[in-house]
Structure formats: C-alpha cells, structure tokens
Amino acid sequence: MKFAVLDFETTGTQSDGEIIQAGLAIIDHDFSITQIYSSYVNPGVPIPPFITGLTGITEEDVADAPSLEEMMMEMVPLLDDVVLVGHNVAFDFHFLQNALDRCGYLPFTGRILDTIDFLKITFPSLGSYQLGYVSAEFGFEHDRPHQADSDALATAHVLLKCLDELRELPLITIQRLSDLFAPEDSDLGWFFDGLRAEKEAEPIQDLDGHTYYRQLALNVSDWTEIGAPRDEREANPLDGVTFDQFMDQVRANLKETLDHYEEREAQTQMFGSVRQALDEEKHLLLEAGTGTGKSLGYLLPAIYESVKQEQKVMVSTHTINLQEQLRERDIPMLTQVVPFPFKASVFKGRGHYLCLRKFEHKINKREFATPKEDYFTAAQMIVWLTQTETGDDEELNLSARGGDFWETVQSESESCLGRSCPWFRKCFYHRAKHEAGLSDIVITNHSKLFTDVKAAHQLLPAYESLVIDEAHHLEDVAGKHLGLHMKYFTLVHTLTRLFKDSRNGQLPMLRSQLSGHENGVQWGSMVDQMFPLAVEVKEMWDRLSDALFGLLPERSDASPGETGQFSLRLKASQKPAKWQELQDLENQIYVTLGDLVRKGDKLLLEVKEDQDDYQSDSLITDITGLLKDLTTMKENLRFFMRMDDAKTVYWMEASGQFRSKSLQLYAVPVDVSAQLKEMFFDKKKSVVLTSATLSVDKSFQFMIEQLGLQEAADNNRLLTSMLPSPFNYREQALLVIPRDFPSLKGSVGDAHFVQMLVHSLAETAIATQGRMMVLFTSYKMLRQVYEPLKEALSGNDISLLGQGVDSGNRSKLTRRFQDAKAAVLLGTSSFWEGVDIPGEALTCLAIVRLPFQPPNHPLLEAKSELLQEQKKNPFMKLSVPQAVIRFKQGFGRLVRTGKDRGIVIVYDTRVIEAYYGKYFLYSLPGPKMEHMLTEQMVPRIAEWLDRPAETQK
C-alpha cells in the first residue's frame, strides 16, 4: 500500500474557494515518508485578509506562483496507484476532483482514508482531533500550521502513528473492528479487512497484555482480585505518630521528590485548621485563594485522620476537572511522599461507568440508531476497552451523537443483573464501588453526595468526615438534587428505548426472543397492545412541551442556544391563562403511562416465572428499569404541573435553537439550609468546606446562613479560617476604575455607552498587545460590542473571539485564545470561573458590569420574597453577597501563579459610587487600586506594565 497524504490551502469554502497552496507527502510500502511535494498556486483572485491571517500566505507569495494547470501537471503523476489520505479528507478531496476536472484529467477513483477517523478510533481519549493539538500531543514538529506542506507532513506522521498503534492492538479487537465496518462497505471497512488478514497471518500472539472475555479484549482483570492497601494483621502505621511527626516526614519526602517544593505559610496554616476540625469533630469554613495549594492542604490531614482512625474520609468536588486533577496529579504524587501505603479512589455517579453487558449486546445486535455515527462510537469504545482501567465516560472524546449512544450503554441500578451478570467480575461500576470500599479517601462530587442522601446512603461507603471543595457551589447543587429537574428528552429517550417503532426496541426484541415459546403468541400480542400507548404518550408529551414552550418569554441577557435563554417562573397564585387545559393533557399522559407500565409489569412477571435464559434475563432487567423510570417521570411531571408546594419554586427554561425539544422543568426548594443542616452538619462528625471565595467583606456570615451552619456556630462547633494569599497582589495586580465612565441602566448599553466601551477596550487591548479577557453579564451587550471592537482591532493584528459568536464551547475558545499571538476574548457567565489561563497569555481582565444575577431569575426572585417575609433586605442579604462572590471568582482569573502580573479594569462605577461598592473592593485579596479619568487609564496601564516589579515574592 502506498499512501499519498494531501493538503490544500484555499481562499474559501468548497463552493467558492480557489487553491493557493498544495502539499503532498508520499508514504511508501515500507511506511517511510519518501517524498514531499509542495507548491504555491496563483489563484487569479485576491486572497481574503482572513485567509492570510490564518495561513500567513500573502498576495506576494502567490504572485509569481505556477497556475493551477502547471501545478496539477507536477502533482497528478504522484497520485498514481495510491490510497489518498487527508485530515478531514472530504474538504481536500472536493478541491482535488474539481481541479482534475478543470484541468482535463479523469477523476480520482482510488481509496480514500481520513486521519480524523483513525485518530478517533485509535486514540479515543484525545482531548481534540485538531491537527495542531494532535501534533503537539504526539511531539511532532509542526512549525507552520495552515501551510499545506507542513500540514501534509504532520498528517503523514499522524497516520503512521495511528497505523503503529493499530498494529499493536490484540487480534480479537481488530476482528471486532473489521466485523463492525464490514456491512458499511466503505474504504475504512476495506482497510480493517486488510489489517485483519495481515494480523491473522502472523504467528501466535502475546496474550499477556490483556484480559480476554466474551470476544472483547480488556485492560483490566477481575476486580475481586484488588486487595486492601495495608495488611490488616500488621500494626497501624500511625500508632504513636503525631500529626506533626507525620508532616515532618512528608515534607522531607516532598523536598526529595519535587525540585521546586517550597513551604507556603498559608498551606501550613491550612494543614493545621483541617487537622483541628477533624480531630475536634467540628465543622470548618476555610477560604484559601489561588496558589495556596488547597488540594494538598486538605488531602494530607484527611489521609492522616482516615488511616489513624481507620475510618474513611469523603472528599467532594463540584467539577469533574478538579476530580480528574486529584486523580491524575495530586494522588499519584502523595502516593510517593506519604510514608506508608494508602488508597484514594474516585467514585462518580453510576451513569459515568460503562455497562459491559449492554455494550456487548448493542454491538452484537447492531442496535444502531444513527448507523454512520454509531459505528464510529462503537469502534472507539472497542479500542478504548483495551486501554481504560475505569470505564469512565469522561475519558472518551465522543461526538455529539456519541452522548446518545452512551445513554444506552451506561450502567444503571434499575437494569443491573448484579451477581448473575456474566460480566459482574469485570464490571466497571462494581470495580469503582469495591475500590471505594477499600479506600482511605474517596473522591466524589457534589451531585453524587446528594444522590446518595436521597437513596438512603446506599450508594457511597459510610463516612463520618467530609471535605467539600468548591463549596460555594454546594447550595446550588443541593437545590437541583433535592428538587426536581426534568428535560424533554428524558421521557422521549426512555420511550424510544422501549419502542423505536413496532419492530425495533427492547420490547419488540423481547417479543422476537420469546416467539418460539409456547406462550409466545400471547406474550407477543401483549407487547403489541403496548405499542399504541407509547405512541400516544409521545404525541401528548410533544403537544404539552410545545404548549409549555409557547408560554416562555425570551430573556434579554442570555446568549442564543443557552439553556436558560427562554425562562418563566410559574406561581400557583398566578397560573397562566390556559393552565387547566395543560393539566388535563398532563392527566392523560399520567393515565396512559400508568396503563403502559401496568401492562409491561404484568408481561414481565409472567415471562420471569416461565423463562430461564440469560439473554431474556438481561432484557427483562433492562425493560424493568425503563418502566421504573417512566413511573418516576409521570410522578415528577404531576408534581410540577400541580405546583402545590409553597416551599418550592417552579420554573421552565429552553433555548431558542431547539425550542420545545430543549424544554427543562425545574422545581427547587427555595431554602435548602435546613436540609443541609439535617443531612450533613447534624449527622457528620466533621465537615470541612473550602473554596477560594466563601467570605464577603471579610466575613463568613452569608455562607453560614445559606448553608445552615448558624446552629453549629452558636454551639461552638464551627471553626473559620481565612488564609492569606501567597501572592503579592500589591505588586502583581493593578485594579483601575475609570470614574467618569457613563453608568448604565438595564442589561443593554445605549449607543454612547457602547461607543465609549469599544473605544476604551480597543485602546487598552493595543497597550496590552491583546492578551485580554472581557467579562460581560449579558450576552446582548457582548453582541453589541463584538462587531465595532473587531473592526477597531483589525488594523492592529489583534484577533477577537466572542463566546457564542465564534464558538459556544468554552474550552475550545480558551485554547484558541491561548494559542493566538494577540487576541481579545469576550465571555459571559461561564467564563467568570473555572477558566485557567496562567502566564503571559492573560495580562488584562476587563469587568464591564458587576455580576449581579438578573433579579427576575426564578430562584433569586423566590429567595428574595422569602427574605422580605422575614423583614430582611434581599438586596443586601442576597444579591450583593452573591455578586461579590462571583466578582471574586472573576478577579481570580487574572493571577494564577506567583509570576503573573496584570491589570483589572472595572467599568462599573457603582464600585466607588454606590454604598454597597465597598463590599466588592474590600473582598479582593489586596491589589493596588486606583481610580482616574478614562483618558488617563491607558497611559497608566502602559506605565505599570513597563515597570519591572520591584519585588517578586
């Protein structure tokens, strides 16, 4: 096989672009790159500035270049008898066929392969399949991205890397891939067929690397073989060892292991505070800013406590990111420095783990809803099984449709066969559960904490001490879990899995499995009676969702496609005009679903008594689970439509893009503090709550009230600690307020405001050479600023990226911002926290408005009403503290390391004019603050950036 790896740079899209550069790398039969062909092409049309910006190819480069005909004369002979390869090959192939046609050649009829397909299958866990990212990840030289010869060479290296990797896969995995793509009759199928023949002809293979079971190769053996971290017959390694002695040993090991380890005063204080709380069985509120080394600050005292007392300590985070960071970075390092063996494991919600039984069933039966995409997802997962040790979906980079595929193969309690499942000893969920049972420290997330409480503590292993990181999110997550949250597709997916149509789905499959049985005909007709009921429920649910969506007004501050772009609070006292009709429709859904579930339960009961077959067993379990889900949904929908709980706030949200299909229904307790108190602070010996943002105006009172800690504080069971930041903010950050800036009413700026803002942002961006992030509270204003600012910056080679304009994906935008030489990034809500851009890439942060939540957000509105009833001021008690915490999160984006320096501009003059402004400024960790006229700002910023920091901590 000879491969020709092709890449074109063009002036535009497939319909109207001309080729401006061609690159071709030839890979010979022995898998060596034997030739690189490269040529500019004179397109005969001007090159758009955007393309020059992207590729670096200018009018001068192509002025004397060969014409398309001349270039094709050189290139066509190289395409003889090759397999054509490209990175997103359809694009280049389209231009190739077009050029062949225009220059009088026959079309290319050989085989075509795409390196993106190979990457997805071979490296299912890669963060991105973009060529630049992949090259960096694999360590290939790719010095001129978006230049055809450099791209073609990089793509050739990627192809060779994938081929190497594929050749290393176990034979059974290659056979499964080959079977999977066979009916597709595609070039990919042809490729895997050849690979299979090659692999089958090899001598006997080394079978040690994997576990082989039921025609799949796995990277893990039975979880029953995993033992405890320490021998129980030996003495406790901490007998007679004080915490200080333990820490001395750990510090000595840290200095040996890490070259750059330095003791930080704040971290040492944190060790002491967390230790005290665990030891004295008290709760602790601890605020620790960026750079404290917070994770080690609680993990080391937690390890000491759990091993010494022989009791688990639970650690909960809000984001999966932090969970992964603990798993990938902190725990492996602690394993090296803690002077005895210990075990820490990550235990997530059940839906994050793959159910091997369902996956095996799905690929054997080829139950593919969208075949083309599902073949790929199945192939990715077959290869992933040879790599993963956890079976955790967070490791997979799935396409958009891949998420739907995952829902059908994820682990679920309702459809688990437990010990009677042939996969039980290999099961990823039971592995995680078993490991959590053996662990000293179990890392979970806020969602699972509450799911566990709701399931009467059946999900997590028992624990008495709990550390909650990112604790400023706890109240929010509590509301969502202790309340109700239902989406349009929750019901639709469940119905579709029972009956895709009268022939396909779990119930029709059961019917065909039972057809040979003596009662087969009778059972078959029971299934047939259920089908019209499912269709009827789906039709009524569509009608109800459409009608509910029709009630929603559009919010002025949300970005298009954002889930809460349309939202409406519902009140029992002011029901919408035709609510009774909608309740009647819900009642019909309730009755029909009840009927469907009853018929299903009756059928399953009869079959179970009579059948003794694993295939039917597993199907019956799955169907039982789906019927249970439907019962929960009908009760939830009834609870929502009745709106009769005074302590609950009801609202709906949707996005304009998917309309009623994106409908989400919420019913959330207005105040969760009493429930948090009862579930955690009354029951647990010690709960440590930590975050970078818990205090407002140097006080924890707001969090104490929100989380239900008042009684603990009154009874001397609450410790608090505010740790000093290790950064020298006075030297590292300058906060500037233009005191004459126009103020703003509402969420949209008037022409004068927008004009001033664009002018000031553009001037500042030029002074800071891009490297600037602008945080908005309303998407509408981001849109108002985007175009005029783009124009103002275009002459200075500074690119502009807007959330929701250039991409809605936060991590993609952040990566593009970091990779750009000079860029300004405009972001709304999700950019205020969790975005980490250390170093030079971010030098200036502009905050357009103080981040108050829109006062008409249903939950905020209901909380405000409750405070008014208690004769308290909702603005000062709730809106200001919430906004201060968000403001501190936003400010925290700027300084991420001890060497970062930067500027924060606050355009909202309320921070110096309004009586509550001081709470915002006093809550910051001590940057240098100055206010001045707008016109003085840029010279001051330039001067501050040029001045070397006198002292660097």
N, C-alpha and C positions, 0 to 999 in steps of 0.2 A: 504494500500500500504506500502510495506517495501522497503526501498532503500538500496543498497549496493554501497558505493562510493569507487571506485577503483583507485589506482595509482601505477604504476611500475617505478622503475629506471632501466635503461638498459645500456648495453655497446655500443649501437649504434642504427642504424635505424631499421625499420621494417624488412628489408630484411636480415640483418646480425647481429642483436643485441641479447644479452643474458640478462635475468633478473638478477639484482644484489640485488634488494630490492623490497618487496611488502608491500603495506599499504592498509588497508580496514577499512572504517568506516560504521557501520550499523546504519541506522535511522529507528526507529520503527514506528508502525501505529500512535502513538501519537506525531510524529515529534520530538522525543527526540533521541539524539545520545546514543545508549545503549552499543555499543561495538567498540573498536579499535583493529584491528589485525595488527601486524607489524612483519616482519622478513627479515633479510638479506638472500641472496641466494648465494651459491657458484656457479659462472658461469662456472667454469672449463676452463676459458680463461683469459688472463691478462686484467686488466681494463685500457683503454687508459688514458693517463695523462689529456687529455681534460675533460673527464668524471669526474675524481677525482677533477679537478679544479672546475667543475660546481656543483657537488653534495657533495663534501667533503668525498665521500666513497672511502676508500683505500683498497689495497690488504689485509692488516691485518684484516680489518673489516670483510671480507668475507672468510678468510682462513678456519675458523672452522665453518662456517655457514652451515645450512642444504642444501641438494641438492634440485633441482627443484621438484623432486618427493615427498620428505619429506614435503616441504613447501605446495605443492598442496594438500597433504592429509589433512593438517590442514585447508586449505582455502576453498576447494570445498564445505564442508557441510554448510559453511556460505552463499553460493550463492544460496541456495535452495529457490525458490519462491520469488525472489526479482526483483526489477527494477534496472538494472545496470546503474550507473551514473559515469561520469568522466569529467575532464576538458580537452577538446579535446579528447573525449572518443574513437575515432576511433583508436588512437595510442595504448591505453591500451587494447582495445578490441582485436586488432590483436594479441598482445602478449598473451592474455588470451586464445584465441582459439587455438593458436599454442601450448601453454603449456598443455592445456586439451588434445589435440590430441597426443602430445608426451608422456603423462603420462597415456594414455589409457582410458580417460573419454569421455563421449558423449559431443558434442559441446554445448555451452550455447545458449538457444533458447528463453530466456525471452526478455522483452522490454529493450530498451537502450535509455538513455537520456543524453544530453550533457549540462553541466552548461554554456558553452560559448553561446549556443543557447539561454538559459534562460536569461543570462545577456544582450545579445544584445537586446532581445525583452523587458525585464523588465526595463533595465536602458540604454535607447538608447543614453544618453548623456555622459556616462562614457568615460574618455579620453583613456582608454586602457582596454582590457579584459584579460591582463596577470594576473596570479593568485596573484603574489606578490603585484602588483599595486592595484588590487581589494581588497585584504585583508587589505592593509594599508588604503584605501579609506573608507572601512566599519568599520575600527577599530578592526579587528580580530587579535588575536595572531597568527602569522605565523613565528615562530622564526627560522625554518630551511628549507628555500625554497629548492626545489630539493632534499628533503628526503621524501621517499614515505609516511611514516606515517603522517608527518607534512603536506604534500601536500593533502593527503586524508582528513584529519581533516579540513583543510582550505576550501577544496572544499565542504565538507559537510555543513559547516557554510554558504558558498556562496549559496548553493542550498536552505537551509532553509530561508535565507534572500529573495531569489527570490520568493519562494512559499508564504511567508508572503505578499510580495508586490503584487503578482498576485491576492491573495485572496481579497486584498483591492480595486482592480480595479472595476469600475462600471460594472454591468451585461451586458450592451449593448456592452462594449468593449470586454468582454470575448466571447460573442456570435459572434462578428465580427472575433475574432481570430480563434474561433472554425470553423466558416464557411470558413475562409481563408485556413486553413490547411486540411480541410476535404477531398478534392479531392486528396491530396498528399498521403493519406492512409499511414501515417508514424506514428512512435511512438509518435511524437510530437502532431500529429492530435488526436491520442488516448488520450493523456494527457489532451489536451484542451477540448475534448469532455467530459471527466470525470469531469473536473473543472466546465464546463458549467452546467452539470446535478446537481452538488453539489450546485452551486450558484443559480440555478433556484428553487431549493427546499427550499432555505432559505426564511424566512418571508420578507415582503416588505422592500425595501432598502431605505437608506437615500439618497435622491436625491439632497440635498443642495450643495454638494461639486462641482458639475459640471454643465455645460450648455448642454442640450441635443438637438440636432438638426439633422434632416435627418439621423437618425441611427448612429450618432457619438457622443461621449462624449468629450466635450472641456473644457479647463481650463479657458476660457475667456467668458465674456458676450459680448453684443454688444458694439462696440467702440463708438457708438453715445452717450453712457452714460458718457464718460470721459469728465470731465469739466476742466475749466481753473484753474491754480494753486492758483490764488488770486481772490477775489471778485472785479469785476471791479468798483462797486459802492463805494468801500472804497478808502481812500486816498492812494497814492503811499507810500509804507513803507520807501522809501529813501528820501521823501520830507525833505529838510533841513538837511539831513545827509551827512557829508563829507566822502570822501573815508577813511580818517584816522580814523574817528569815527567808521565807518563800520568795519574796520580791527581790531580796539581795541576790539570790541565786539566778532568778530570771533576768535581772539587769546585767549580771556578769555574762550570761549566755547571749543576751541581746547584743552586747558590745562585741562579742566574738563573731556573731553571725552577720551583723549588719555594719558595714563600714561607716555609714553616716549616722549611726544612732546617737542621739543626744537626749539627755533627760530634759523634759519640759515641766516647768513648775506647775502649770495648770493640770497636766496629766497626773502628776504625783498627787495633787490635791484630789483629783477625781478618784484615783485608786482608794484614797482614804475615805472619801464620802460614801462610795458604793459599798466598801467593806463595812463601814459603820452601819449603814442601813440594813444590810443582810444579817450582820451579827446581832444587832439590837432588835431585829424584827420590826423595823419601821419602814415607812414609805419615804421616797426621796424625789424631789423635783430638782433636776440639775440642768442648768443651761451651760453648754460648752460650745464656744464659737469654732469657726473653721480653724483647722490647724492644731486643735488640742490633742488629736489622736484619740478620739472618743471611743472608737471600737475597742482598742486595747484597754482603754480606761475602764470599761465595764466587763470585758471578757476575762481579764486576769483575776479580779476579785470573784467573779462568778465561778471560774474553774476551781479556785481555792475553796470556796464555800461548798460547791457540789461534791468535790472529792472528799473533803474533810467530814462533811455531814452525811455523805453517801445519799444525797437527795438531789434530784435533777433541778437545774435552773433553766427556765424557759426564756428565750430571747426573741422578741418580736420586732420586725421592721415594717415600714409601710410599703417601701418599693422593692420590687424584685431585684433592681440594680444593687441595692445595698446587701440584699441576701446573697447575691452572686459574689459581691466583693468580699463578704465574710468567708464564703466557701472557697473562693479561688485564691485570695490573698492573705487574709488575716489568720485563718485557722491553720493552713499549712505552715506559716511562719511560727505560730505558737507551738505547733507540734514539735518544732525543732528546739525551742527555748525553754519550755516547761520541763522541769527535771524529772518527770515521771510520765508514763503513758496515760493519756486521757482521750476521750472520744467526744467530738462535737459533730452533730449531723444536721442537715437541712431537711425540714419536713413541711411540705406545702399542702395546699388543698388537693383533694383527690383527683380533680379533673386535670391536674397538671401531669398525671402519670399515664403512660400508655397501657391499655389493657391488651395483652398479647393474644388472648383468646379471640377478642373481637377483631383484632388486626388480621390474625391468621384466617379467620372466617371471611373477612371482607376481601382479602386478595385471592383466596381460593375460589370464592364465589363470584369474584369481579363485580361486586356491588358498587359500581361507579356512577355517581350522579352526573358529573361533567367529565366524560371519559378523558379528554386530552389532558386536562389539568390533574385529574385523579391518578392517571398512570404515573405522572411525574412525582406526585406526593408519595405514592406507594413505593416508587423506586428509591426516592430519598430515604424513606423510612427503613426499607430493607437494608440499605447500606449503613444507615445510622445505627441499626441494631448491632452491627459488628464493631461499633465504636463506643456506644453510650454505656455508662455504668449506672445511670439513674433512671433512664426512660422518661426524663422530664422535658415537656414540650418547649420550655424556654431555650433549650439547646438547639432547636430546629429553626432554620430560616425558611418558613413556609410562605407560599404565595397567598394572595388574598383568599382564593378559594380553598387553600390548604387548611384554613381555620374551620371551614365547614366539614372537611374530611376528618379533621382531628376530633370534632364533636362526636363523630360516630364510632371512634375507636378509643376514646378516653375512658379511664377507669371510673366506675360509679358504684356507690354502695348498693343501689337498687338492683343492679344487674350483675352482682358478683356471686360466683358459684362457691367462693371460699375454698375449703379444703377439697371439695370434689372436682375442682377445676384441674385439668391436666397440666395447666401452666402454673399452678399455685406456687411451687418452689422457685419458679423463675420470676414471679410477678413483681413488677417494679414498685407498685404501691405497698405490697406487703413487705418488700425489702426495706423501703423507707420507714415503714412503721416499726419493723423489727429493729432497725438501726437506732431509731429514736428511743425505743425501749431500753437499749443497751447504753445509750449515750449519757454523758455527764451534763452536756449542754445541748439543748435542742433549739435550733433556729427556725422560727416560723414567721408568719406575717399576721398583721392585724386582722385581716379577713378570716384567717383560719382560727384565730383566738375566739372570735365571736361565733363562728360556725360551730366550734367545739362547745361553747357555752350553751348554744341553742340545742345541741344534740346531747345534752345532759352529760357532757365531758366524756363522751365515748370515743372521740377521735384522737386527742392528744394524750400522751402518757401523763400520769398525775404529776403535779408540780406544786410547790409551796412558795417559790420565789420567782419573780418575773421581772425581766428588764424590758422596757418598751423604748425603742429608739424611734426617732422621728415622731415623738409623742405629740407634736402639735396637730397631727392628723387623727389622733385617736377618736376624738369626739365625732368627727365627720364619718369615719368608717363605722363607728358604733351605730349611728343613726341609720345608715344604709342597711346594716345587717339585722338590727333589732326591728327595723321596719320592713317594708315590702318594696321590691323593685322588680318590675315585670316588663319584658320587651315584646314587641310584635312577634319577633321570630321565635321567642321561647315556646310559644304554643304551636306555631306553624312547623318548626323543625320536628317537634315531638310527633305531631300528626303524620308528617311526611315519612317519618321513620317507620310508623306502623303501616301506612299505606302510601307508597309512592303513587300507585294507581291500583286498579283492581287486580293487576297481575304481579306487581312488584312491591317489596317492602317486607317487614318482619312477619306480618300476619299472613299474606299470600304465600310467603316462603314456608311457614308452618303448615299451611293447607297442603302444599305440594309434598312436604315431608310425610304428612300423615295419610296421603292418598291411598297407600297400599293397605292401611289398617282396616279392620272390619267395621269400625265406626267412622272411617274416613269420609264417607259421603255426608253423614250427618254433621260431622265437625266442619267439613268444607262449607256446608250451607250456613252454619253459624258465622263463619268468617264473612261469607257473602252478605249476610244481613248487617254486619257492622260497617261495611264499606260506605253505603249511602249516608250513615250517621256521621262518619268522619268528614265526608264531602260537605255535608250540611253545616257542621261546626265551622269548618274552614270558611265557607261562604259568609256565615253570620259574623264571624270574627273579622273578616275583611270589611264587612259593612260597618261594624262597630268601630273599628280602627279608623276608617275613613271619616265617620261622623265625629269621632273624638278629635281627629286632626283638624277637622273643619272649625273647631272651636278655638284653635290656638292663634293668638296674635304673635307677630314677629317681634323679637327683642332688638333694641336699637344698637346694642353694644357687642353682639356676638358675631363670630366670623361665619361665613357660609359653610354649611356642612358640619358645623359644630353641633354636638348633640343637643345642646340647650338653646339653639338658635330661635326656636319657637318654644314658648313656655307659658303655662297658665296654672295659676293656683285655683283649686276648687274648694268652695266652702259649703258646708251643709246648709248654712243660713241663706246663701245666695246661689242656689243651683242654676245652671244655665237653662235657658227657656225650654228646650225640648228634652230635658234630662229624663223625664218619666219614660219617654219613648226608648231612650237608650237603655234605661234599666230593664224595660220589657225585653229588649233584644238580649241583654246580658242574661236575663232569666231563661230565655230559650236556649242560650248556649249552655247554661248551668244544667238544665234538664236533659238536653241532648247528650252532653258529655257524660252525665251520670248514667244515662242509658247505655252508652257505648262502653263505659268502664264495667258496668254490671255484666253485660253480655260477655265482655272479654274475660272477666274474672271467672265466670261460670264455665266458659270453654276451657280455660287453663286448668281449673280444678279437675274437670273430667279427664283431660288428657294426662295430667300428672299422675292420677291414680292408676292409669292404664299403661303408661309408656315407661320404658326403661332404657333410654338411649341417650348417650352424651350429646349428640347433635341436637336432638329436640330439647334436652335438658337446658342447654345453653340458650337456645332460642326462647324457651319458656321464661327463663330468668330475665332475659332482655325485655321481653314483652311485659312481664310483670312490673319491671322498673318503669317502663314508659307509661303504663296505666296508672301507677302510683303518682308519677309526675303530673299526669293530666288531672288527677284528683286534687293535688295541691294547687294547680293553676286555677281550677274552677273556684276553689275556696278563696284564693287570693283576689281573683277578679271580682268576686262578690263583695269581699271586704272593701275593695277600692271603690266600687260603684255605690255602696251604701253610705260611705263617708260618715259613719255614725260614732266614731271615737273622738271625743273632744280633745284628747291629748295628742292627737296625730294631725300632721299637716299633709294634705293631699295635693299633688300636682302632676302635670304631664309635661313631657318635653319631646321635641322631634327636630330633625334637621330638614331644611328646605330642599336638600338634594334628593333624599329618598322618601320624603313626605310621610304618608301614613305607615310605610314599611319601617320607618325609623322610630316609631312611637315608643315612648317609655313611660311607664306609670310608676309613680312613687307614692308611698305612704310612710312617713317617717315620724317617730316620736319627737315632739317639739323640744323636750328637755330629756337628755339621756343621763344627766348627772346621778340621779337616784339609782338607776340601773347599774351604772359603772361602780358606784359605791357598793351596792349589794353584791355584784358579781365578783369584783376584784378586791376593793380596798377593805371590805369586811371579812372576806373569806381567806385571802392570801396573807402569809406572814409578812412578806415584804414585796413592794412593787417599786421599782426604780424607773422613773420617767425622765428621759433625756432628749434634748434637741438643741439646735443652735438658736432656736427662737421660742422661748417659753415665757419670758418676762416682758412686761410693758412698763416703761418708766421705772426700771429697776425694781419692779415688784412682781411677785408671782400670783397676786390676788385673783386676776382674771382667770388664770388656768385652774386655780384651786376651786373656784366657783363652777367653772364649766365642766370640770371632770368629777365633781362630787367628793372633793378632798377636805371640805370645811370641817367635818366632824373629826377627821384624823388630826387636823391642825389644832383644833380645840383641845383634843385629848393628848397632845404632845406625842402623837405618833407620826408626825410629818417633819422630815428634815428638808431644808432647802439649801441650794448652793449655786452661786453664780460665779463661774470661773473666769478669771481674767484671760483675755485673748493673748496667745503667744506672739501675735503680730504687733509691730509698732505702727498702729494705724495713723498716728500723727504724722509719721514720715511717709507712710505708704499710700495714704488716700487723702485727696482733697475734695471736699464737698462744696459745690458752688451753687448759689441761688441768685438768679437774675431778679432783683427786687422790683424792677419796673415792668416785669413781663405781664402782658394782659391776662386777666383772670377769665374764667370760663364757666358758663352755665350749661348744665346738661352734658350729654355724652358726645356731642358733635361740636367741632370747633367752627366759629364763624370765619369768614374769609380773612379778616385781619389777623386773627389768632393763627390760622394755618400758615399764612404768609410769613409771619414773624418766626414761627416754629421752624418752618422749612429753611428759612434764611440762616437761623442760628445753628440748626443741626448741620447744614452744609458747611458753614464756616468752621465749626468745631471739627467735623469729620476731616476736613482738609488739614487742620492743625495737628490732628492725631493720626494722620495717614490711614483713615479708615479705622479698623480695629475698635469698632464702636457698636454697642448694642443699645437699642432704644426700646424701652418697655412702655406699652400702652395699656390702658384699662378697657379700651373699647376698640373693636375691630373696625367700626365705621371710620374712626379717626385715623387709624393706621392706613386705611384705603385713601383717605383724603390727602395724607402726606406722601403716599408712595410715589405717584407719578411725578409731581413737581420736584420731589427730592431726587428722584432718579435722574431727571433732566439736569438739575443743578450739579450733580456729581459727575455726570458723564464726561465732561471735558477734563476731569482730573484723574481719569483711570481708577475711579473708586466704584466698585460694583455694589448694587443694592439687593438685599434679599429680604423678602417680606413673607411672614408666616401667612399661609392661606392664599398667597398670591403666587409665589414661586414653588411652594410645596406646603402641604399640611403636616408633613412628617417632621417632628421636632429634631430627631437625631440626625436625619439627612441634612436639614438646614444647618444644624450646628457644625456638622462635618464640613459642609461646603464653605461655611464661614471661616473655619479654622484653616482650610486648605487655600483660601484665596489670599492673594498678596495684600490687597487692600479692599476691605468690604465693610458695609454697614448692615446690621441685621435688625429688622423691625419685628418685635414679637408681642403677643398678647398673653393672656392668662397663663398658659402652661410654661412660659419662659421665665416666670417670676421665681421659680425654684427648681432645683434638681438639674440645672444645666451647669456643667463644669467645664470652663474654658480657662485653664491656667496659663500663666506666662504672658508673652507679648501679644498673643492673638486678640486679647481684650484689654484695651487701655482706658476706654471711656464708656461709662454707663449713663444713659440719659433716662430719667424717670419723668414722663410727661405729666402724669397726674397721680395723686396719692391713691393707692389701690383700695378704695372703698368698694365693698360689694354693692351691686345695684340694689337700692333699698327695696325694690319690688321683687327680689328673689324670694320665692315662696317660703323657704325655710327661715330666712332672715326676717321676713315680714311677721311670721308666726311667733318667732322668738321675741321680736320687739313688742308684739301685743301682750305676750306673757309678762314681760318686764313692766309694761305700763300698768297692768293689773296689780303688780306688786309695788306700784308707786315709785318705780325706778326710771332713770333716764336711759332709754335704749341706745341713744346715740353714743353717750359716754361709756355706758356699761358694755356695749356690744360692738357697735360699728367701729368706733375708734380703736379699741384693743385688737380687733380682727385685722383692721387695716395696718396697724403698727407692726403686727407680726409678719404680715405679707411684705410690708415695706422693708423690714429687716432681712427677709428672705431675698428680696430683690437686690438690696445693697450687698448681700453676701456673695453675689455672682462675681464681684469685682476682684477682691483679693483672695486668691486661693492658695498661695504659697508665701513663704517668708520673703521672697524676692520680688513679688508682683508690686507694681506701682500703678496708680490710676486715679481717674477723676470721676466723680459722680456729679451730674447736674440735675437739680430738681427744679423743673419748670413751674411747679405748682406753688405759687407764692403763699398759699394758705399755711405752709410750714412756718413762716415768720409773721404772718398777719393774724391768723385765727388763734383763738385762745387755746385750742387743742393742739396747735402745731408743735408746741414744745415736746409733747409726748413722743412724736416721731423722732425729733432730733436727739432728745435725751436718751432714747433707747438704742442709739447706734453705739458701736464699740470705740468711740473716741477719734474719729477722723478730724483733720483740720477743717473747720467750717468758715466760709466767707460768703457774704452777700455783697453784690455790686450791681452796677447798671449793666444791661445786656451787652452794650457795646464794649465794656471793659473785660468781658469774660474771656474772649479768645486770646488776647494778649497775655492775660494772667495764666491761662491754661498752658500756652506755649512756653511761658517763662518757667512754670512749675515743672513741666516735663523735661525741659532742658537742664534744669538744675540737678546735679547729682545728689542723691540722698546723702545728707551729712553723715547720718549714722544708719547702718543696716544692722538690724538685730540678727 
